[in-house]
Structure formats: structure tokens, C-alpha cells
Amino acid sequence: MKKKDTVINSDPVEEFSACVNSLYVDHNLWLQRWLGNEVGCAQSAADITQDTFVRVLQNKQDIHKLRTPRAWLRTVAKRILIDRRRRQQIESLYLARLAAHHFEENYEFSPEEFNIAIETLHVIARALEQCSPTMRKAFMLRFFENWTHRAIADHLQVSTKSVQKYLAKALVLCQTD
């Protein structure tokens, strides 16, 4: 009796899962050490490493075809670092502005006020991630630095009408997020 060739029906989900598992096992500790050197904090490095692999899972890219997985993981991790730093910058500016303009010097936020402020900042950060760099800069100069439309236009070398359009689009994104 002739032995039949077995055909393996590979499930794409199982194949992707196996590739991610292999990528995680092979590169998790390396990425965490690299990030530890970048951010100087083991806990933050561990968080960003996990966020990196979560993003890998969300992207569903053909990771089995990667020729340089470490370079790719480093790029994904750097983008997450940039996003975090941008959010932290917005958070700091927003909280400083609130403290300077709306409250007495010794005022302390209640936990509810603090949570509302942080959630608002996350909404703004997500909206600004969708903006072009010029639109983002115009928004931050206007609402965090209190620049006039004319000053922003001069700084960005665009018309005041363009600044108004940038700000309107950014505000719409903030409301729809």
C-alpha cells in the first residue's frame, strides 16, 4: 500500500500565533534590556516591551517574513516611546497651565478632577496623533502656549487662514475621539 502524502492545512491564525510566540521568546529579553538602557527604568522598559508586542499582535503583519526582527521591534518600540513622550509633554503642559491659571497655589486636585484631567489629555493626545506635524504644532502653540493666530502663522510660515483651518480640524478631532 502506497503511503499517502499528508497535506497540512495550516490555519493562518495558528501560524500567526506561532510566529508571534517565537518572536516573543527569541527577542523579549533583548528588547527589554535595550529599552531599559533607553528609558533608564526597568518597569517602564517592561511596560513598553509589552506594549510593543501588543502592537505586533494588532498589526498582524507577516512577521514570518521579517529579515531583521530586532530592527523591526526596535522601530515599533521607538514609535511607542515617541507616543508616550508626546503624551507626557502634553500632560505636563496641560497640568501646569491648569495650575497656573485656574487654581490657587496650594490647591490640590481631587482624585476625580485628576482622573478627568488625565482622560482629557489622553483624548487630546489621541486626536493630535492623527494630525499633521504642522497642525499639531499650531494646536500646541495656541492652546498650551497661548500664542495668537498671527504669531503661529509667522512661526510656521503659513497664512493665518491656514492656522485657523489647522485649529478647527484639530478641535474637531478632539471632539470626535
Buried (B, 14 or more C-beta within 10 A) or exposed (E): EEEEEEEEEEEEEEEBEEBBEEBBEEBBEBBBEBBBEBBEEEEBBBBBBEBBBEBBEEEEEEBEEBEEBBEBBBEBBBEBBEBBEBBEEBBEBBBEBBEEEEEEEEEEBEEEEEEEBBEEBBBBBBBBBBBEEBBBBBBBBBBBEEBEBEBBBEEBEBEBEBBBBBBEBBBEBBEEB
